[in-house]
Amino acid sequence: MSKPRSIAVIGGGPAGLRAAEVAAEAGADVTLYEAKRSVGRKFLVAGKNGLNLTNATSFPEFLDYYDGPCLPPFFHNVLKAFDNTALRKWSSELGIETYAASSSKVFPIGMKAAPLLRRWIEKLRRLGVDFHVRHRLTGIDTGNQVTLQLEHDGETLTRKHDAIVLALGGASWPSTGSDGKWVKMLQHLGVSISPLASANCGWESNWPNELLAEAEGLPLKNTLVRCGNFERKGELVITRYGLEGGPIYRLGPAIRQQTEPHIILDLKPTFSVEQLVNKMESAKRNFLKEAKQRWKLSPAALAILKHLHGPFNDAESLAQCVKKCRIPLNQPRPIEEAISSAGGVQWPELNSNFSLRVDPHVFLAGEMLDWEAPTGGFLLQAAFATGTAVGNAVSKTL
């Protein structure tokens, strides 16, 4: 019998672990290298307040949640091939049952990430996956075999493998290992990479001190947020540096495309301008004070109107501003604080099996690729799906 092919997986996040699992099940000799002292650190952080494993939204609507420059058909195909149903079945086979909340978010029973990760690692060890922690990738030489340079406890190591899977993550939460340092390494190989940028994060705005004194930490509930042709409804929170909340996370890709970043708030989306004016009835002055009672504007909304756009001399101008309240933005929060990152290896650099065109022995999975998705289970789903596809691809190639 021929010797099993040697595959290195670099990165112990969900994409890397899943690629290792699939390749090992196919009979490959798999070695997994992780820079930190343990694998799955970002997975555990993501599950700190309940592991949102995937989302129960049905296909094809599920695919609408993914964004990125010219996403190729093969990216969508892998999401279909290992979809939310398949991921829930995989979890069940590890002995961790899941349930879908009313929001369509899917969680493991008990909500915790640690039991699932523990059983997953046990399975990988039974499959023969060899774990090498505290091994940081520092260089790649390509050829018939791929040579890796690794740093381990201050010592430089060289390892050869028939193929490698890179699953090094983006650049968010760098303390867990996804620090984006791989960018220069791949650029050295001639690979084009879109700059890594903050995604699923708050945006900064220069609030007046008076506004913060009145509204810092307060919510803007039931607000319709618009950016160009896109809109999202939900809750925002005024912070000392700007705004946080689901709607602005979802609109991040559209905001980044603007020359002068801004959003438009509809603070009373269930009322028209005419209806708001009529509610003012005979009021002739103190329009913001009257709007607090008659329109039931929140303290946060009143502070924004007063300190960014006031004063108001008539009900009509106030109503117009309530429906189209412009908020100028400066920049997203630092990538270190972001939930995920946009950008990554550009799609033309890849073959349809997720191998690099410059060297088909090198495969990529997870957040290193140029796609992004909102929170709610879509991020992890794509990590698992691309890891599955790469695990299959590297096995078949070898």
C-alpha positions, 0 to 999 in steps of 0.5 A: 500500500502507498504511504498516505499523503501528508497534509498540513493545516495551518490554523486551529479555528473552525475552518482549519479544524473542519478541513483537518477532519474531512481530510483525515476521514479521507485517509490523509496524514494530517498535521495541524499547526496552531500558533497559540497554546490551544486550538479553537480560541476564537471559537470559544470567544464567539461562544462566550455569550452563547455559540451562534453556530449557524442560522435557520434561514432557508436557501436561497435567501441564506446566500443573500447574507454574503457580500464581497467583490464578485463572489464566484459561483463556487463560493455559493456552491460550497455553502449549499454543499455544506449548508445549515442543515448539514452543520446541525447534523454534524453537531448532532453526530458529535452528541451536541443537539441544536435548536433554532431560536425565534430569530432563526439563530441556531444554538447548541443545547446549553449554548456553550462552545466548550463541550462541542469543541472538546468532543470535536478535538477528541474526534480529530485525535481518534482520526489521527490528526497530529496537533502541534501548538505554539507553532507559528507559520513564518514562511512558505516555499512552494514546489512539488512539496511545500516547505514550511518555516515555523517558529516554536518556542524561539526555535526555527523549524522546517517541515515538508508536506505534500500540500497545505491548507491555510486557515489563518483567519482575518485580522479581528480579535488578534489575541486569539491568533487571527492577526493578519500577519499572513498577508505579507507572506502571501504577497511575497508569493505574488498573491493579490489581497484586498486590504483587511478592514473592520466588519461587523463593528461600530462606526465613529462619529464626532459627537458634540460634548453636549450630546454625549452628556445627555445620551451616551449609552442610550438606545435608539430603538425601532430605528430605520437606518439607510445607506444609499439603496440599502436599509436595515431596521433595529436598535442602535446605541450611542457610544462615546465614539459613535454608534454600535448596533446590528443595523450599522453592522449590516450596512458596513459594506455600503458605508465603506463604499461612500466617499463621505461616510454617513447614514440616514436615520428614520427615527419614526418609521411608522409615521409620515411627515404629514402625520407627525405634523398633524400630531403637533396640532396647535403647538407654536414653539418648543417643538422638541419639547412638544415632540417628546410628548406628542411623538414619543421621541426617546432621549437619545433621538432628542439629543441627536436632533437638538445638538446636530440639527437644531434648533427647529422653528416649525413642526414641518422642519422637525418632522423632515429631520426626524424622517431623514436625520443625517449622521456623518461618520468618520471611520469604522472602529479598529479592526482589533475590536471588530467581530470579523474582517472584510477583505482577503485573498482575491477570488481571481487568485484561486482555482474553483477548488480553493487552491492558489493558482500560483501553486495548486498545493496550497489551499485556503479556507475561512476568513482569509478569503475576500467575503464577509457576512453579518453576525447571526451564524453566517460567519461560522457557517461559511468557515465550516463550509469552506473548511469542508470544501477544502478538506475534500479538495485537498484529499481528491487532489492528492 
